[in-house]
Amino acid sequence: MDGVIQIGPLAMATDRLIAIAVIWAFLAIAGVIAARLDSAAMRAGWMALLAGLLAARIGFILGNLDAFTAEPWTMFAIWQGGFSVWVGAAAAVVVIGGMLRRKPAGLAMIATVAGLFAFHLAAATLIAPDVRPMPRLTVTDLKGRSLELGMPGRPMVINLWATWCPPCRREMPMLIDVAQSSKVPVLLVNQGEDATAIRAFLAKQGLADGAILTDPGGGLGQAVASAALPTTLFVNEAGEIAGLHVGEISRAALTAGMRDLQRTQ
């Protein structure tokens, strides 16, 4: 699977859809437990959900503290993703235990959290993008020099972007900053625009052009079957797409993906 559901121009990562479905299911089951066993279960469910989300976010932040220290404001950029599921589930269980204790409703709620946690892990594994070969194609830098992608031998990160794409514009300064110091190459491959338009955008934003590559025909996006922008590909040493992130990416998610690539070398 490619880990993305796309309807026309709208695309969303399937792992986020699963997370939304799990939250909805938890509240629905809490409502049933409240109706049949204890009315306090609904309030406990909401409190557990809020505590779980907060704890999951904090857990992710602490696990990627260096990235968030560089950009503290991104701690609040939850639309970029970044939650520690097991920390959130543990926090939810603690809240439920504290509010309902060993009442039948409490035990039922804890069992619900455990069951949905297991379901989320299984579903996330099932819908994770398949590892597949990185297409071999040629792109150029802003000086007209060619570079062939898809060659095995070194892991890299490839970001597909365009100047007209708002989330691409938001993440671009961070991506360029990481690219300038990273041991893993970070290549920013523009889709469908010529070098003149790209240079004008970079000059207006005051951004360096060292990591920028051009793909005027959008061949890379077509080759990896991703029409959504931005899309970030994590390519391993064997020349395979080992990970994929659709939408705006945070520094924490980017550096975490790069660490995974380095572990597999």
N, C-alpha and C positions, 0 to 999 in steps of 0.2 A: 504494500500500500504506500501511497505518497504522503500520508499524514495530513491531507488537506481536503476540505470540501469546498468546491467552487461552484457558484451559481452566477453565470454571467461574469461581471466584473467583481462580484463579491466573493471573497475567499476567507476562510477561517480554519485554523488548525483544529484537527479533530480531537486532540487532547483537551483543548479548551471546551469544546462542545460536550465532551464526556464529563468534565468537571462540573459544568452547568447542570447536566442531567443528574449527576450524583447529588448535588445540592438540592435540586428540586425533589428528588426521590426521598432524601432524608427528611425534608420538611413535610412531605406528603405522609410518610410513615409515622412521623411524630404526631401528625394530626389524628391518624387512626388510633395510635396508642393513647392519646389524650381522650379521645371519645370513648374508648373501651375500658381503659384501666385507671387513668388519673389525669384530670384536667391540667395539672401542673406540668405535664410532659411537653405541652406545646411551648410554654414559656422556657422550659429547660432546653428545648430544641433550638429555639432562636438564640438563646444565650450561648449554647454550645457552638452553634454555627459562627456567631460573631467572634467568639474566643478562638475557635479553630482557624478561621481565616487570618486573624491577627497574628496568632502564634506561627502559622505556616509562613506568613510573610517575614516575620522576624527571624525565623529559622533559616530561611533562604538568605536573608541579609547577612546574618552572622557567618554563614558558610561561604559567603563571597564578599567579605568585609573590605578587602583591598579595592575591589571595583566600586563599591558604594562610597568608600572614603574619597575616591577621586571625583565622584559626582554625587554628593550627598542628596541632592534633590530627587534623584531617581529612586530613592527609597519609597517615594510616594507615587511613582509612575507604574501603578499596578496594571495598566493596560498593556504593558510590555511583557506581562507574565512574570513568573518567579515566585513559586510557593513550595515549601517543603511539606509534602503530603503527610508523611508520617508524624511530623511535629504537630501539624494541625489536628490529625486524628487523635493523638495522645491528649492534646489540650481539650478537645471536645469530650473525651471520656472522663477527664478530671472534673470538668464542669458538671457533667451529668451526674457523676458519682457524688459530688458535693451537694447538688440540689435535690436529687431523688434518692440518694443512698441505695439501700438494697431493696427498695420497693420493687414489685414486679414491673412497674413502668420503667424504673431505672435500669433494671437488667435488660428489658426489651430494647431500650434506647441504646445501651452499650452494645448489645448484639447487632443492632442496626448499623452502628458506626463501624464495627468490625467487618460486617458483611459488605458494606459499601466500600470500605477501604480495600478489601480483597478484590472486589469487582473492578475498582478503579485501576489497581495494579495490573490485573489480567487484561483489561481492555486497553490500557496504555501500551502494554507489550504487543498486543495483537495488532493495533493500528499504527505502531511505530513504522516510519518510512523504511522500505526495503533498502538494504545496501545494494547499490547498483553501479555499474561503471560510469565514470564521468565521461561525457561525450568529448571526443577530440575535435577541437575546432580552433581556428586562429582568430585572435583579437589583436588590436593595436593600441599602443599608448598614444599620448597626445603629441608625440614627436614623430609618429608614423612608424615606429618600430614594431615588428610583429612578435607575438608571443603565442605559443601553442599551449592550449589547456588540455587536460586529460592525460598528461604524461605521468606515469608512475615514478616514484622516487622520493617525493617530498610531500608531506601534508600541507594543506593550504585552506584558507577560507576565501570563498568567492561570494561577493554580494552583488545582486542584480538590482539596479536602481535607475531612476530617471529624474531629471531636474524638475519636472512638473508634478512629481509625487510628494505630497506633504510629509508623510512619515519618512520617506527617503531623505528629505531635506533636514528633518529633525535629527536623524541618527548620523548624518554624514560627518559632522565635526568629530564626534566620538570615534567613528570608524577610522577616519584619517589619523587621529591621534594614536589609536592603538596600532595602526599599520606602521607608523613611524618607528615604533620601539619593539614590536613583536618579533619573536624568533620564528613564529609561524607566519608565512606570507599572508597578507590580507589584500585581496585584489578586488577593486570596486569597478565592476563591469557595467558601464552605462548601456541601456537598452533603447535602441531606436533613434538616437540623436547623433548629430555630427559633432566633430571636434570643436567647431566654432561656438556652438551653443553651450557646450560643456565648459569651455574656457571662460565664456562670459559669466556663467553661473558661478564658477569657482572664484573668479576675480571679484565679483560682487559680494560674495560671502567671505572673502579673505581666506580661502582654503588652499592648502598645498595640493599639488597635482601628481605627486610621486606614485600614488597607488591607483590612479585612475586609468582605466582602459576603456576602449570604445568598441561597441558592437552595433553599428548603425542599422543592420538588418534585423536585430533582435534574435539572432540565430541561437544564442545560448538559452534564452528563455524557452524557445520552441523545442530545443533539444532535450531539456530537462522537464518539459511539459508543465511549466509554471508561467502562467500569464499574470500572476499577482506580483505586485511590487510593493515594498521591497521583499526579496527572498534571499536568504543567506544559506549557502551550501558549505558543509564541512566535509572536505575531501581528504581521505586518509592517504597514507604512504603508498598504498597499492593502486592509487588512482581511482578510488571508489567514493561515491557520495555516501558517507557514513551517517550524516545527520542533515537535517533541513529545518530551517526556521522561517515561517511565513509571517510577514508583518514586521513592524518596528522591533528591533532587537536592543536589549539593554547591554551595557558594558559587562554586567555580571554574567548574563547568558552567553555573550560572545566569549569571554575569557574561560567560562566553564567548558564550552564546546571545544575551545582550543586545548585546554588541559586534557580532555578526553582523547583528542587526536595525538597528543604527545605520549600518552600512556600506551597507545597501541603501536608505537614505533618499535 
